[in-house]
Amino acid sequence: MDKHKYRTPLAVSLGAIGGALSRYYLETWLYHGGVGLPLAHVIINSSGCLLMGLFVTLAIKTNISSEIRLLVSVGFLGSFTTFSSYQLDASVMWDHGNSKESLIYWLSSPILGVVCLQLGNLMAYKWLQKKGGG
C-alpha cells in the first residue's frame, strides 16, 4: 500500500476544515445584520484573494511541498473563499495570453451564479407548492 496516496486528500481536507471555520468565525465576528452591503463577505473575499496571490506566487518561486501548496491554496483558501480560486483561474488564463477566455470566464461566472441561484429558488418554491408547503 502506498502511504503517500492519502497525503493529498488529507492535506486538502485539513486545509478545508481550517478555511471553513475561519470563514464562519470571521463572518460571525464581522456581521452586523441588515440588508446593506455584506461587508463581511467583501472583507473575506478580498483578503482571500490577497492571500491567494501572495501564497501562490511564493509557492511557485520557492520549494514549498505540493501537500502544503494544496493544503493552503485548495484546502484553506478554497474553503475560506471560492472567490479567490475564481480570481486565480481568471488571472492565470489572462497571464497565459487567453484574455478573451479570461474575460468570458470572469464575466459569466457571477452572471450564471445569480441566474442559477434564482433558478434554484424557483425550483424550491415549485417543489414546495407541489408538496403543499408553500
Secondary structure, DSSP 8 states (H G I E B T S, - for coil): --GGGGHHHHHHHHHHHHHHHHHHHHHHHH---SSS--HHHHHHHHHHHHHHHHHHHHHHHTT--HHHHIIIIIIIIHHH-HHHHHHHHHHHHHHTT-HHHHHHHHHHHHHHHHHHHHHHHHHHHHHHHHHT--
